[in-house]
């Protein structure tokens, strides 16, 4: 049996015109295209652009990407010479339509010629900045990264940074792999990009509760921030960075201290945490006085007060609890602070019912599903786990199991295996107090989790 020959694009156009009794002129008017241009396309005297092709396809009442596979074969792969001015609009259009398969098919002939690598990189950057074609941008970044011959090039590092930003999501096991893949490329970035990359990477490791990594990366951010701040203010010649940071420069130095304090706090090293808190309490060295800087200075001032009280509370000084509550009461978001209060209550057997009642509306809102960054999703899971433990210790079993179900649901969402295991352990410890319906619900959830992870061999273990 002979292989069926796919008709060329212009053959299908001619067939359509004949079947519908249309002349070239009539159809050209229908699709609002110059008659001479359309005639040249049909006769093969002129190559078709993707814009012209889209008009023709719409006029024929076909799906917008109907001819794209043939377009790749006829006008790109089989073309005597690659024409970027023709290929670029086609790739953009594929991005708009979400046809990553067509983008991928065009990559091979382009990447065989090194001159197209920077052009594809620039397109990826443009798509990334637009913010609505992220999958297409990722496809381009992956191909450029794989084809980059200079393995220590800044362009390769930027590709890896962008892919890191695009791939971070709710699944903590996947986030760990993504962070580990990107980390070796951080120091190959431009110094300005490095600051944001170190911040972003430290935040991901914070969401994974990998506190050694958080501390190490934050120390790197602190040193680099100091160098850049010194260059900006103490250099004999004025140094203006070509790239713009996402925050005022001093923020990276202060934020590094805050992250180091968080890492020390999480590992129980409260004295060292207090040293780092002092590091972002006194910011009198900051020279700028613009509104953005003043805004951030105010934030760090509030955070320093709150975290100083927290540091004392977690060392057992329960006398500061009321001061801590008053300090956080004016904050718009107090989720992490309430988590700290519950942790202290469980650790030192404190009754905090009056505080929970005070913040009851906000606590209720934390049960509602909402899109969040990985760290906040993990904190939600931890909060409800700790609330379950607090309720069980106060013999409020019905509410405790409700909290435990919320904790488990959120832990499953981010695939945090240790949190899931802790929920199982807490359930088994208080199982005899669970109503039959609650037992069935939790055991059904555990069965679902087991089936989901049975074939996997990599999990995310983090502190809970």
TORDRENSE-768135 format. One record per residue (C-alpha): y, x negated, z. Coordinates in steps of 0.001 Angstrom, whole numbers, plus 500000, padded with zeros to 6 digits. Layout:
N
YXZ ...
***
This chain:
464
500000500000500000 503339498555498964 505988498022501656 508722500619501437 512010499148500253 515001500289502317 517794501521500007 520977499521500114 524002501143501728 525778501797498436 522579503324496966 522484505869499786 526167506640499250 525586507260495546 522607509471496360 524694511485498834 527512511992496309 525043513155493653 523229515552495976 526508517110497115 528157517172493715 531064514970494766 533009512491492670 534180509131494017 537743510453494074 536843513635495960 534873511808498644 537558509108498980 540081511859499743 537698513433502284 537400510178504246 541066509214503728 540220505987501914 541952504487498879 540050505559495757 540087502074494265 538765500565497495 535967503124497767 535031502694494099 534820498901494527 532542499327497545 530162501673495734 530014499501492608 529357496394494682 532573494632493658 533882494633497227 532160494083500549 532411496911503034 534210496455506342 532948498151509494 536072500347509502 535340501535505960 531677501988506821 532574504163509832 534743506399507636 531990506743505054 529357507496507705 531579510136509337 532198511706505903 528454511898505319 528090513547508772 525691510853509979 525499509160513407 528206506444513648 525690503568513777 523413504986511061 524011502115508595 524492499316511151 520996497822510886 521347497598507104 524889496315507496 523541493384509529 520955492598506869 523138493102503783 526571491970504936 525900489387507660 522439487790507541 522003487833503754 525650487026503090 526299483729501281 528717482749504039 529394484109507510 532787485762507752 534114486004511335 536901488366510260 534175490806509191 531707490079512001 534207490318514878 535175493996514297 531494494846513875 530607493303517245 533462495134518945 532288498402517414 528726497747518615 530139497137522089 531932500493521953 528718502261520915 526580500373523438 524337498947520722 523403495689522436 520347495394520200 522587495045517141 524801492496518920 521720490472519791 520503490497516167 523775488977514974 523626486151517523 520972484005515867 522820483189512613 526119482750514469 524849480413517178 523232478160514573 526795477065513761 528688475511516681 532098476718515464 531194480301516413 530373479521520067 534020479402521256 534814482515519194 531961484438520827 533085483176524234 536633484421523619 535257487813522572 533132487961525734 536214487174527824 538165489924526065 535403492486526621 535059491383530255 538790491779530909 538778495259529343 536324496254532088 534521498986530122 532162496975527918 530498494894530625 526960495050529226 528164493803525849 530161491042527557 527059490000529518 525025489876526299 527570487516524727 527896485341527848 524114484937528029 523902483820524414 526831481430524689 525388479944527890 521982479404526283 523557477765523238 526070475584525066 524986472027524328 527334470352526818 525493471332529954 528368470245532198 531042472057530212 533534474326531910 532776477042529357 529128477113530451 530231477377534089 532612480246533293 529778482080531493 527609481721534578 530470482921536817 531019485995534676 527286486781534621 527200486393538394 530081488887538714 528405491352536333 524918491190537835 525780491613541519 524759495108542572 523027497092545318 519611495395545135 519784492534547632 516672490796546304 518267490676542857 521577489532544370 519857486586546018 518433485438542681 521805485922540975 523672483927543611 521117481113543567 521372480899539774 525172480645539822 525700478348542816 525002475022540999 527770475804538486 530620476397540958 531894472826541064 532012472682537245 534720475335537155 538442474691537012 539786474194540585 541619477514540493 538509479399539351 536518477541541995 538507479145544802 537712482676543638 534112481714542846 533569480252546319 535075483396547863 532863485681545778 529717483645546356 530341483424550119 530792487217550208 527439487748548497 525674485416550916 527418487264553755 525885490497552457 522516488704552562 523209487455556116 522604483879554943 525086482456557412 524441478756556775 525391479321553137 528448481353554159 529641478571556455 529044475813553921 530791477587551049 533686478661553270 534210475054554350 534333474066550668 536861476834550000 538964475654552966 539104472032551765 539830472955548147 542477475459549233 544223472837551348 544243470372548442 545696472950546062 548286474098548617 549344470507549220 549647469912545470 551730473057545096 554188472146547849 554086468412548548 553541466898545121 556439464823543758 556211466706540513 556056470475540300 552506471640539639 552094475090538138 548460476218537788 547591477466534317 545350480162535785 546390482859538226 544534483386541493 543528486867542607 545224486241545995 548140484121547261 546956480524547618 547195480403551421 544791483370551685 541842481233550587 542477478800553451 542866481559556049 539964483582554627 537728480505554794 538469480292558534 537718483997558922 534394483666557093 533436480625559170 534231482649562306 532049485504561012 529165483104560387 529448481603563865 529741485040565441 526626486263563604 524596483292564851 525833483669568440 528041480557568460 531009482345569997 532910479229571111 532931477827567605 533844481262566252 536890481280568556 538011477911567127 537982479360563617 539759482521564799 542560480299566071 542601478711562618 543825481915561006 545815483154564001 548527480511563558 549729480682559961 553231479360560663 552621476641558048 552716479197555205 555954478613553281 556069481623550976 557944484746552036 557317487093549096 556092490674549793 552477489909548830 552358486940551188 553914488950554036 551315491680553456 548445489211553796 550027487517556806 550147490909558525 546478491519557755 545366488179559157 547483488752562253 545712492059562937 542282490641562132 542874487724564496 543715490060567403 540735492317566736 538283489429566351 539563487640569448 538740490743571500 535394491055569722 534517487454570495 535086488066574210 533169491352574094 530090489774572519 530026487053575176 529656489791577801 533268490402578822 533033494201578689 536477494487580335 538080494030576886 536244496997575358 539116499443575870 541615496904574455 539349496366571459 539130500118570839 542910500516571052 543392497630568664 541107499158566012 542295502751566457 545164502278564014 542942500851561300 542142503011558279 538543501723558074 536788500972561376 533176500948560234 532427497303561033 534269497567564352 532171500570565408 529064498623564447 530231495835566780 530712498355569596 527193499754569145 525738496225569083 527547495380572326 526375498673573869 522752497907573032 523057494284574135 524735494929577506 523551498501578167 527077499945577981 527736503667577663 530087504184574704 529729507941574198 533450508526574781 534284506011572028 531823507581569601 533344511007570264 536813509604569582 535749508344566166 533330511188565386 535064512312562132 534930508802560726 531324508324561804 530368511554560035 531986510294556832 529759507195556901 526720509410556321 528075510574552969 526793508632549940 529442506597548162 529535503567545831 530067500444547910 529819496703547636 526522495210548874 527909493952552199 529241497371553188 525988499048552158 524094496642554389 526533497268557245 525991501009556861 522234500541557133 522664498293560161 525065500756561809 522654503684561616 519755501490562741 521744500403565813 522866504001566399 519224505101566312 518327502463568890 521296503469571100 520328507148570894 516672506452571695 517683504408574735 519736507409575894 516727509715575198 518556511607572438 515555511582570180 516491514235567625 519789512524566763 518128509114566963 515586510014564290 518358511461562112 520149508101562363 516914506255561645 516365508256558451 519917507426557319 519322503745558083 516063503690556151 517544505446553119 520362502901552896 518054499941553526 515843501129550671 518882501513548389 519731497815548783 516067496720549022 516624494959552361 513036494398553409 513705493153556953 515902496147557722 513160498396556360 510617496622558577 512896497011561616 513194500739560901 509378500949560789 509107499075564079 511667501299565796 509909504398564510 506501503219565758 507985502426569187 509386505949569621 506939507820567356 505630510036570139 509090511615570494 509391512551566813 509003516157565704 506118516693563216 508517517311560330 510372514074561077 507098512120561212 506085513492557821 509480512660556294 509574509077557588 505962508325556700 506524509722553208 509534507418552839 507488504416554017 504773505255551494 507387505410548721 508828502020549749 505375500451549801 504583501718546314 507934500428545038 507434496913546384 503639496542546194 503760494588542923 506752492441543868 506468488990545383 510124488308546243 512054490075548957 515390489763550712 515062488822554344 518309489037556264 519525489380559791 519782492943561014 
***
